[in-house]
Amino acid sequence: MTLGVVIAVGLGGAAGSVLRVWLDGRLAPPHPFRIPRGTLLVNVLGSLVLGAAIGASGSLGLGHAVQTMVAAGLCGGLSTYSSLAVATASLWREDRRWAALLNLSLNVLLGWGGAAVGLTAAAWMTWRLAGG
């Protein structure tokens, strides 16, 4: 890996991390189920962006450096598995089992859905650009 790719990943990660903190702060007020909505949002958004980037990379001719910057940098800084794991474990320890299961289920299912939408949107855009 070249120094340029490493720097690009670092810049993408910085942007993703700042966006994650900002979004989490905007959604900090408690939800009725008291699940971390900010973490849910950034995980779904990260999955959507990654799906779209991977889906479009071939048709747009994005090089390895750009793919790595978006995937490992931007999406890696934006989404957060560790916060999901700690929040879910904390809810479980507080005997809030339903909230823990809801938190985990929503993150996994909506994250998967976000990735699927991103991949599908990229495929549709590729088709449209090809004159379909």
Beta strands, then each sheet from edge to edge (+ up, - down):
end
